[in-house]
């Protein structure tokens, strides 16, 4: 088991992300075989550029509101809502409104 308490973890800069602070909580290859879990905090107008990843991604919005932009679709997510993004699927996102957003990010190596 691994317990990660508030304030614990390692800060990192996520490529293509802006106006954000990210903290790894569980890291694939170090703490887990295939899964990385992080919490990302975004200021208003923060977000991520369109990109894809070979990993499965799940975003759970903890606070705030974000717009997920895919190649052919868009989704608006609020607190307690989540989205699954398949390996290779492109996505970008942006915080909506004047409140910051916090997102629990789960990445799984496939």
C-alpha positions as CSV (number, residue, x, y, z in Angstrom):
1,X,0.0,0.0,0.0
2,X,1.1,3.6,-0.5
3,X,-0.6,6.5,1.3
4,X,-0.1,10.0,-0.1
5,X,-1.4,12.8,2.1
6,X,-2.3,16.3,1.2
7,X,0.8,18.2,0.2
8,X,2.8,15.1,-0.5
9,X,3.9,14.0,-4.0
10,X,6.3,15.6,-6.5
11,X,5.6,18.7,-8.6
12,X,6.1,18.5,-12.3
13,X,5.6,20.6,-15.5
14,X,3.2,18.8,-17.8
15,X,4.2,19.5,-21.5
16,X,1.6,21.5,-23.4
17,X,-0.2,22.6,-20.2
18,X,-0.6,26.2,-19.2
19,X,-1.5,28.2,-16.1
20,X,-1.3,25.0,-14.0
21,X,0.4,23.2,-11.2
22,X,0.6,19.5,-11.3
23,X,1.6,17.0,-8.5
24,X,2.3,13.3,-9.1
25,X,0.8,11.2,-6.3
26,X,1.6,7.7,-7.7
27,X,4.0,7.2,-10.6
28,X,4.2,4.3,-13.1
29,X,7.5,2.5,-12.9
30,X,8.2,3.8,-9.4
31,X,5.1,3.2,-7.2
32,X,3.0,1.2,-9.6
33,X,3.6,-1.0,-12.6
34,X,1.3,0.8,-15.1
35,X,-0.6,3.6,-13.5
36,X,0.3,7.3,-12.7
37,X,-2.1,9.3,-10.6
38,X,-1.8,13.1,-10.4
39,X,-3.7,16.1,-9.2
40,X,-3.6,19.2,-11.5
41,X,-4.8,22.6,-10.5
42,X,-5.5,25.2,-13.3
43,X,-6.1,28.9,-13.0
44,X,-9.0,30.4,-15.0
45,X,-8.2,30.3,-18.7
46,X,-5.7,27.5,-18.0
47,X,-5.7,24.2,-19.9
48,X,-3.8,22.0,-22.2
49,X,-3.0,22.1,-25.9
50,X,-4.4,19.5,-28.3
51,X,-2.3,16.3,-28.0
52,X,-2.6,12.5,-27.9
53,X,-0.9,9.9,-25.7
54,X,-0.3,6.2,-26.0
55,X,-1.7,5.9,-22.5
56,X,-5.3,5.6,-21.3
57,X,-6.4,8.7,-19.6
58,X,-9.2,9.4,-17.1
59,X,-9.9,12.9,-15.9
60,X,-12.1,13.4,-12.8
61,X,-13.1,17.1,-12.2
62,X,-12.8,17.8,-8.5
63,X,-13.6,21.5,-8.7
64,X,-14.4,24.1,-11.4
65,X,-15.6,23.6,-14.9
66,X,-13.6,22.5,-18.0
67,X,-14.2,22.1,-21.7
68,X,-12.6,19.0,-23.3
69,X,-12.0,19.5,-27.0
70,X,-11.6,16.4,-29.2
71,X,-11.0,16.1,-32.9
72,X,-14.8,15.8,-33.6
73,X,-16.5,16.5,-30.3
74,X,-16.5,18.8,-27.2
75,X,-17.7,18.1,-23.7
76,X,-18.2,20.4,-20.7
77,X,-17.4,18.8,-17.3
78,X,-18.1,20.1,-13.9
79,X,-17.2,18.8,-10.4
80,X,-17.8,15.1,-9.8
81,X,-17.9,14.4,-13.6
82,X,-15.3,12.4,-15.5
83,X,-14.1,11.5,-19.0
84,X,-12.2,8.5,-20.4
85,X,-9.8,9.2,-23.2
86,X,-8.6,6.2,-25.2
87,X,-4.9,5.7,-26.1
88,X,-4.0,7.8,-29.2
89,X,-7.2,9.9,-29.0
90,X,-6.5,13.6,-29.3
91,X,-7.7,16.1,-26.7
92,X,-7.2,19.6,-25.5
93,X,-9.0,21.4,-22.7
94,X,-9.6,24.8,-21.1
95,X,-11.0,26.0,-17.8
96,X,-14.3,27.8,-18.2
97,X,-15.4,30.6,-16.0
98,X,-13.6,32.6,-13.3
99,X,-13.0,29.9,-10.8
100,X,-9.9,27.6,-10.8
101,X,-10.3,23.9,-11.7
102,X,-8.8,20.9,-10.0
103,X,-8.6,17.6,-11.9
104,X,-7.6,14.1,-10.7
105,X,-5.7,12.5,-13.6
106,X,-5.2,8.8,-14.0
107,X,-2.8,7.6,-16.7
108,X,-2.5,3.9,-17.5
109,X,0.2,2.3,-19.7
110,X,-1.3,-0.1,-22.2
